[in-house]
Amino acid sequence: MFKIIIFLSLASYFSISMFMYIFQRTFMYHPNVKNTDLTPIQFNYKEVIINSENDIKLKSWFAYENPNNKTILFFHGNAGELGARVYKLNKFHDLDLNFLIISWRGFSGNKGKPTEQGLYKDAKNAVAWLEGKGIKKKDIILYGESLGTGVAVELATKDQYSGIILESPYTSMIDMGKRFYPFLPISILQKDKYSSLKKLKKIKSPILVLHGKSDKLVPFYMGKKIYDAANEPKYYYFPEFDNHMMTYDENMLKTLSNFLNEIFKQ
């Protein structure tokens, strides 16, 4: 009987592990979440299409009114559509910033399925698209939101940008997986790793880390580790009561404005 119990336990554990291995991306990426922000749009933009690999076309919004200012390339998180970020884009407009926000493969009606390498390709093609518009990397600020922080970090290890902003960053998806599924061999099962913490020393661009201490999804200690590991010049904003999607209040705007001022001094 004891051997049967052991066998059944091992078989169950193996079955659960295989299920998580096969379907893990359905737990990581949520393109069909309807989280449209009802905040009125206060900026002028064009909806543009950016070509990525394998005939994938990325629905994107491009707002470019001030050639003398920086352009934010915004990489959104793992859920929802472009319209979910209107409240942030409005504030970029208030700061007189240009921006391009792309939707990932599989999101906002785009073809394809999201993967780590796929998102890296989408992001690289977005940079190339901006360069095709005459916007150089030295005038681009990479902004990663949650999942998108891993993409911003990856790009920043390859080239010098005007700056990097990481909102609610994680150390790696392996660390996140261990947090949610501590009973599984995540290091073996995880396909999309986004190992940001290991990459930070390669980044030479100025970096701003934003993380709420009350984040219930990505624990604050991960954002603190990211900041501690980053090279100078580096800056932070760690409000006490902000959750995962941070509040764009006066303190946030002051932080962003101060970061922009530091970038212009470089």
Backbone hydrogen bonds in HBPLUS format (Angstrom, degrees):
<---DONOR---> <-ACCEPTOR-->    atom                        ^
c    i                          cat <-CA-CA->   ^        H-A-AA   ^      H-
h    n   atom  resd res      DA  || num        DHA   H-A  angle D-A-AA Bond
n    s   type  num  typ     dist DA aas  dist angle  dist       angle   num
A0005-ILE N   A0001-MET O   2.93 MM   4  6.26 158.8  1.98 153.0 158.2     1
A0006-ILE N   A0002-PHE O   2.98 MM   4  6.25 160.8  2.02 150.2 155.2     2
A0007-PHE N   A0003-LYS O   2.85 MM   4  6.05 162.1  1.88 148.0 153.3     3
A0008-LEU N   A0004-ILE O   2.84 MM   4  6.04 168.0  1.85 154.4 157.5     4
A0009-SER N   A0005-ILE O   2.91 MM   4  6.03 153.1  1.98 145.6 153.5     5
A0010-LEU N   A0006-ILE O   2.92 MM   4  6.15 162.0  1.96 152.7 157.2     6
A0011-ALA N   A0007-PHE O   2.83 MM   4  6.03 158.3  1.87 151.2 158.1     7
A0012-SER N   A0008-LEU O   2.90 MM   4  6.03 155.8  1.96 143.1 149.4     8
A0013-TYR N   A0009-SER O   2.94 MM   4  6.14 161.0  1.97 147.3 152.8     9
A0014-PHE N   A0010-LEU O   2.87 MM   4  6.05 160.1  1.91 148.8 154.3    10
A0015-SER N   A0011-ALA O   2.92 MM   4  6.09 155.5  1.98 144.3 151.3    11
A0016-ILE N   A0012-SER O   2.91 MM   4  6.15 161.5  1.94 153.1 157.5    12
A0017-SER N   A0013-TYR O   2.95 MM   4  6.11 158.9  2.00 146.4 152.7    13
A0018-MET N   A0014-PHE O   2.92 MM   4  6.13 159.5  1.97 150.3 155.4    14
A0019-PHE N   A0015-SER O   2.92 MM   4  6.11 155.8  1.98 146.2 153.3    15
A0020-MET N   A0016-ILE O   2.97 MM   4  6.20 163.2  2.00 151.3 155.2    16
A0021-TYR N   A0017-SER O   2.91 MM   4  6.11 149.4  2.00 143.9 153.2    17
A0022-ILE N   A0018-MET O   2.94 MM   4  6.10 164.6  1.96 152.0 155.0    18
A0023-PHE N   A0019-PHE O   2.98 MM   4  6.06 165.7  2.00 153.1 157.3    19
A0024-GLN N   A0020-MET O   2.91 MM   4  5.08 109.4  2.42 136.6 143.2    20
A0026-THR N   A0023-PHE O   2.98 MM   3  5.61 144.6  2.11 117.1 127.1    21
A0027-PHE N   A0024-GLN O   3.01 MM   3  5.30 142.1  2.16 104.1 115.2    22
A0028-MET N   A0024-GLN O   3.14 MM   4  6.44 133.5  2.36 139.9 153.2    23
A0029-TYR N   A0025-ARG O   2.98 MM   4  5.85 170.0  1.99 146.5 148.3    24
A0030-HIS N   A0078-ASN O   2.66 MM  48  5.74 161.4  1.70 171.7 177.3    25
A0033-VAL N   A0030-HIS O   3.49 MM   3  5.94 172.4  2.49 115.3 116.4    26
A0080-GLY N   A0030-HIS O   3.19 MM  50  6.70 148.6  2.29 154.5 150.6    27
A0037-ASP N   A0083-GLY O   3.09 MM  46  5.79 159.3  2.14 107.6 114.2    28
A0046-LYS N   A0062-PHE O   2.86 MM  16  5.25 157.0  1.92 142.0 148.4    29
A0062-PHE N   A0046-LYS O   2.88 MM  16  5.25 159.0  1.93 150.1 157.2    30
A0048-VAL N   A0060-SER O   2.83 MM  12  5.22 152.3  1.90 136.9 145.6    31
A0060-SER N   A0048-VAL O   2.91 MM  12  5.22 146.0  2.03 165.9 165.6    32
A0050-ILE N   A0058-LEU O   3.04 MM   8  4.97 161.4  2.07 132.8 138.1    33
A0058-LEU N   A0050-ILE O   2.78 MM   8  4.97 172.1  1.79 144.9 147.7    34
A0052-SER N   A0056-ILE O   2.71 MM   4  5.12 167.6  1.72 172.2 168.1    35
A0056-ILE N   A0053-GLU O   3.16 MM   3  5.78 151.4  2.24 114.7 122.2    36
A0103-SER N   A0059-LYS O   3.04 MM  44  5.72 133.0  2.26 150.8 163.3    37
A0061-TRP N   A0101-ILE O   2.96 MM  40  5.38 157.8  2.01 151.7 157.8    38
A0101-ILE N   A0061-TRP O   2.98 MM  40  5.38 158.8  2.02 152.5 159.1    39
A0063-ALA N   A0099-PHE O   2.86 MM  36  5.31 171.3  1.87 163.2 166.1    40
A0099-PHE N   A0063-ALA O   2.87 MM  36  5.31 159.1  1.92 147.6 154.4    41
A0069-ASN N   A0066-ASN O   3.07 MM   3  5.62 170.1  2.08 122.2 124.6    42
A0098-ASN N   A0070-LYS O   3.12 MM  28  6.26 165.8  2.14 163.5 159.7    43
A0071-THR N   A0139-ASP O   2.94 MM  68  6.26 160.9  1.98 163.9 170.3    44
A0141-ILE N   A0071-THR O   2.88 MM  70  6.08 161.5  1.92 144.1 148.4    45
A0072-ILE N   A0098-ASN O   2.86 MM  26  6.15 167.0  1.88 139.1 136.5    46
A0100-LEU N   A0072-ILE O   2.78 MM  28  6.23 151.9  1.86 166.4 173.2    47
A0073-LEU N   A0141-ILE O   2.84 MM  68  6.07 164.4  1.87 155.4 158.4    48
A0143-TYR N   A0073-LEU O   2.94 MM  70  5.94 172.4  1.94 152.1 149.9    49
A0074-PHE N   A0100-LEU O   2.84 MM  26  6.14 161.3  1.88 154.5 160.8    50
A0075-PHE N   A0143-TYR O   2.79 MM  68  6.06 168.6  1.80 173.9 174.5    51
A0145-GLU N   A0075-PHE O   2.94 MM  70  6.13 156.6  1.99 177.4 172.6    52
A0084-ALA N   A0081-GLU O   3.11 MM   3  5.74 162.2  2.14 117.4 123.0    53
A0085-ARG N   A0082-LEU O   3.10 MM   3  6.02 169.3  2.11 129.4 131.2    54
A0088-LYS N   A0085-ARG O   3.03 MM   3  5.47 134.2  2.25 110.1 121.9    55
A0089-LEU N   A0085-ARG O   3.03 MM   4  6.32 164.5  2.05 156.6 161.5    56
A0090-ASN N   A0086-VAL O   2.83 MM   4  6.00 155.3  1.89 158.2 163.5    57
A0091-LYS N   A0088-LYS O   2.99 MM   3  5.23 121.9  2.33 100.5 114.8    58
A0092-PHE N   A0088-LYS O   3.04 MM   4  6.49 146.1  2.16 147.3 157.6    59
A0093-HIS N   A0089-LEU O   3.04 MM   4  6.33 156.2  2.10 147.9 153.7    60
A0094-ASP N   A0090-ASN O   2.98 MM   4  6.34 147.7  2.09 139.8 149.1    61
A0095-LEU N   A0091-LYS O   3.00 MM   4  6.27 139.3  2.17 140.7 150.7    62
A0095-LEU N   A0092-PHE O   3.11 MM   3  5.09 126.4  2.41  93.3 107.3    63
A0097-LEU N   A0092-PHE O   2.95 MM   5  5.29 166.6  1.97 155.6 151.7    64
A0096-ASP N   A0093-HIS O   2.90 MM   3  4.95 157.5  1.95 109.1 113.4    65
A0107-PHE N   A0104-TRP O   2.94 MM   3  5.29 158.7  1.98 132.7 135.3    66
A0106-GLY N   A0111-LYS O   3.02 MM   5  5.28 128.2  2.30 124.8 125.3    67
A0110-ASN N   A0107-PHE O   2.82 MM   3  5.42 168.0  1.83 126.5 130.6    68
A0119-LEU N   A0115-THR O   2.91 MM   4  6.07 159.5  1.95 154.0 157.6    69
A0120-TYR N   A0116-GLU O   3.08 MM   4  6.38 153.6  2.15 148.6 156.3    70
A0121-LYS N   A0117-GLN O   3.06 MM   4  6.32 153.8  2.13 143.5 149.9    71
A0122-ASP N   A0118-GLY O   2.96 MM   4  6.28 156.9  2.02 147.7 154.3    72
A0123-ALA N   A0119-LEU O   2.94 MM   4  6.14 162.3  1.97 150.2 154.2    73
A0124-LYS N   A0120-TYR O   2.97 MM   4  6.20 161.5  2.00 150.3 155.2    74
A0125-ASN N   A0121-LYS O   3.00 MM   4  6.18 155.3  2.06 149.6 156.0    75
A0126-ALA N   A0122-ASP O   3.03 MM   4  6.30 140.3  2.19 140.9 152.1    76
A0126-ALA N   A0123-ALA O   3.09 MM   3  5.00 122.1  2.44  92.4 107.5    77
A0127-VAL N   A0123-ALA O   3.04 MM   4  6.42 153.8  2.11 151.5 157.6    78
A0128-ALA N   A0124-LYS O   3.01 MM   4  6.29 161.2  2.04 145.9 151.1    79
A0129-TRP N   A0125-ASN O   2.88 MM   4  6.05 146.2  2.00 138.7 148.0    80
A0130-LEU N   A0126-ALA O   3.04 MM   4  6.35 156.6  2.09 147.8 152.9    81
A0131-GLU N   A0127-VAL O   2.90 MM   4  6.22 158.8  1.94 152.3 158.9    82
A0132-GLY N   A0128-ALA O   2.88 MM   4  6.11 142.4  2.02 140.8 151.2    83
A0133-LYS N   A0130-LEU O   2.88 MM   3  5.02 141.3  2.03 100.3 112.5    84
A0135-ILE N   A0130-LEU O   3.07 MM   5  5.41 162.2  2.10 143.8 139.2    85
A0134-GLY N   A0131-GLU O   2.93 MM   3  4.98 158.2  1.98 107.2 111.4    86
A0139-ASP N   A0136-LYS O   2.89 MM   3  5.47 160.4  1.93 117.4 123.9    87
A0140-ILE N   A0137-LYS O   3.03 MM   3  4.97 169.2  2.04 110.1 112.0    88
A0162-SER N   A0140-ILE O   2.97 MM  22  5.42 135.0  2.18 145.7 152.8    89
A0142-LEU N   A0163-GLY O   3.00 MM  21  6.39 147.8  2.10 161.5 154.1    90
A0165-ILE N   A0142-LEU O   2.76 MM  23  6.17 164.0  1.79 164.3 168.4    91
A0144-GLY N   A0165-ILE O   2.85 MM  21  6.23 163.5  1.87 170.7 170.5    92
A0167-GLU N   A0144-GLY O   2.87 MM  23  6.11 175.8  1.88 169.2 170.6    93
A0148-GLY N   A0145-GLU O   2.85 MM   3  4.82 141.8  1.99 137.6 125.1    94
A0146-SER N   A0167-GLU O   2.86 MM  21  6.00 171.8  1.87 169.4 172.0    95
A0149-THR N   A0146-SER O   2.88 MM   3  5.48 159.7  1.93 119.5 126.1    96
A0150-GLY N   A0147-LEU O   3.16 MM   3  5.99 143.4  2.30 122.1 128.0    97
A0151-VAL N   A0148-GLY O   3.16 MM   3  5.12 125.0  2.48  94.2 107.9    98
A0152-ALA N   A0148-GLY O   2.98 MM   4  6.28 162.4  2.01 153.3 157.7    99
A0153-VAL N   A0149-THR O   2.92 MM   4  6.10 161.9  1.95 151.2 155.8   100
A0154-GLU N   A0150-GLY O   3.16 MM   4  6.27 158.6  2.21 135.8 141.4   101
A0155-LEU N   A0151-VAL O   3.07 MM   4  6.37 166.6  2.09 157.3 159.2   102
A0156-ALA N   A0152-ALA O   2.98 MM   4  6.12 157.8  2.03 148.9 155.6   103
A0157-THR N   A0153-VAL O   3.14 MM   4  6.38 128.5  2.41 145.4 157.2   104
A0157-THR N   A0154-GLU O   3.26 MM   3  5.43 144.2  2.39 100.0 109.7   105
A0158-LYS N   A0155-LEU O   3.04 MM   3  5.48 153.9  2.11 111.2 119.1   106
A0164-ILE N   A0206-PRO O   2.83 MM  42  6.22 141.2  1.98 150.9 163.5   107
A0208-LEU N   A0164-ILE O   2.78 MM  44  6.21 155.5  1.84 161.0 169.5   108
A0166-LEU N   A0208-LEU O   2.89 MM  42  6.26 164.4  1.91 168.3 173.4   109
A0210-LEU N   A0166-LEU O   2.79 MM  44  5.96 176.0  1.79 163.3 162.4   110
A0168-SER N   A0210-LEU O   2.72 MM  42  5.98 168.2  1.73 160.7 164.5   111
A0197-LEU N   A0171-THR O   2.96 MM  26  4.88 172.3  1.97 145.4 144.8   112
A0176-MET N   A0172-SER O   3.14 MM   4  6.46 152.3  2.22 138.9 146.7   113
A0173-MET N   A0193-LYS O   2.81 MM  20  4.94 163.1  1.83 154.6 152.7   114
A0177-GLY N   A0173-MET O   2.83 MM   4  5.93 155.0  1.90 138.8 145.7   115
A0178-LYS N   A0174-ILE O   2.94 MM   4  6.20 156.6  1.99 150.6 156.3   116
A0179-ARG N   A0175-ASP O   3.13 MM   4  6.32 140.3  2.29 136.8 147.1   117
A0179-ARG N   A0176-MET O   3.10 MM   3  5.08 123.8  2.43  92.6 107.3   118
A0180-PHE N   A0176-MET O   3.16 MM   4  6.52 151.7  2.24 149.4 155.6   119
A0181-TYR N   A0177-GLY O   2.73 MM   4  5.72 154.2  1.79 153.7 162.0   120
A0184-LEU N   A0181-TYR O   3.11 MM   3  5.72 171.3  2.12 124.0 125.9   121
A0186-ILE N   A0184-LEU O   2.90 MM   2  5.50 133.5  2.11 106.5  92.3   122
A0188-ILE N   A0185-PRO O   2.98 MM   3  5.64 142.7  2.12 118.0 127.6   123
A0189-LEU N   A0185-PRO O   3.08 MM   4  6.30 158.5  2.13 148.4 155.2   124
A0190-GLN N   A0186-ILE O   2.84 MM   4  5.48 166.3  1.86 156.2 156.1   125
A0196-SER N   A0194-TYR O   2.88 MM   2  5.70 134.0  2.09 109.4  95.2   126
A0199-LYS N   A0196-SER O   2.90 MM   3  5.22 144.2  2.03 109.9 121.0   127
A0202-LYS N   A0199-LYS O   2.97 MM   3  5.76 160.2  2.01 125.9 132.3   128
A0203-ILE N   A0200-LEU O   2.98 MM   3  5.46 163.7  2.01 117.3 122.6   129
A0207-ILE N   A0233-PRO O   3.17 MM  26  6.67 155.8  2.23 147.3 154.0   130
A0235-TYR N   A0207-ILE O   2.85 MM  28  6.28 145.3  1.97 154.3 164.4   131
A0209-VAL N   A0235-TYR O   2.94 MM  26  6.32 162.4  1.97 145.7 147.9   132
A0237-TYR N   A0209-VAL O   2.95 MM  28  6.41 138.9  2.12 162.7 164.3   133
A0211-HIS N   A0237-TYR O   3.09 MM  26  6.53 163.8  2.11 158.2 161.3   134
A0215-ASP N   A0212-GLY O   3.25 MM   3  5.40 152.4  2.33 115.6 113.6   135
A0213-LYS N   A0239-PRO O   2.92 MM  26  6.15 174.9  1.92 169.0 170.4   136
A0214-SER N   A0242-ASP O   3.13 MM  28  5.47 136.9  2.32 152.7 157.1   137
A0222-MET N   A0219-PRO O   3.01 MM   3  5.83 151.9  2.09 122.0 128.9   138
A0223-GLY N   A0220-PHE O   2.95 MM   3  5.29 115.4  2.38 107.2 122.3   139
A0224-LYS N   A0220-PHE O   3.02 MM   4  6.37 157.3  2.07 156.4 163.7   140
A0225-LYS N   A0221-TYR O   2.95 MM   4  6.11 150.4  2.04 138.5 146.0   141
A0226-ILE N   A0222-MET O   2.96 MM   4  6.25 155.2  2.02 148.2 155.0   142
A0227-TYR N   A0223-GLY O   2.97 MM   4  6.26 160.8  2.01 147.7 152.5   143
A0228-ASP N   A0224-LYS O   2.89 MM   4  6.09 168.1  1.90 152.3 155.7   144
A0229-ALA N   A0225-LYS O   3.00 MM   4  6.11 149.2  2.09 146.3 153.6   145
A0230-ALA N   A0226-ILE O   3.17 MM   4  6.25 127.7  2.46 142.1 154.5   146
A0230-ALA N   A0227-TYR O   3.17 MM   3  5.28 143.4  2.31 102.5 112.9   147
A0253-LEU N   A0249-ASP O   3.00 MM   4  6.31 166.9  2.01 158.4 161.8   148
A0254-LYS N   A0250-GLU O   2.89 MM   4  6.04 153.9  1.96 145.0 152.3   149
A0255-THR N   A0251-ASN O   2.99 MM   4  6.19 153.0  2.07 141.9 149.2   150
A0256-LEU N   A0252-MET O   2.93 MM   4  6.27 161.7  1.96 156.7 160.9   151
A0257-SER N   A0253-LEU O   2.84 MM   4  5.98 161.6  1.88 148.4 154.2   152
A0258-ASN N   A0254-LYS O   2.88 MM   4  6.02 159.3  1.92 147.6 153.1   153
A0259-PHE N   A0255-THR O   2.99 MM   4  6.21 154.4  2.06 146.0 153.1   154
A0260-LEU N   A0256-LEU O   2.94 MM   4  6.22 157.2  1.99 149.6 155.7   155
A0261-ASN N   A0257-SER O   2.99 MM   4  6.28 155.9  2.05 147.4 154.0   156
A0262-GLU N   A0258-ASN O   3.00 MM   4  6.31 151.8  2.08 145.8 153.1   157
A0263-ILE N   A0259-PHE O   2.91 MM   4  6.20 152.9  1.99 149.3 157.1   158
A0264-PHE N   A0260-LEU O   2.99 MM   4  6.29 158.6  2.04 153.2 157.9   159
A0265-LYS N   A0262-GLU O   3.14 MM   3  5.19 138.4  2.32  95.9 107.7   160
A0266-GLN N   A0263-ILE O   3.00 MM   3  5.35 147.2  2.11 108.0 117.7   161
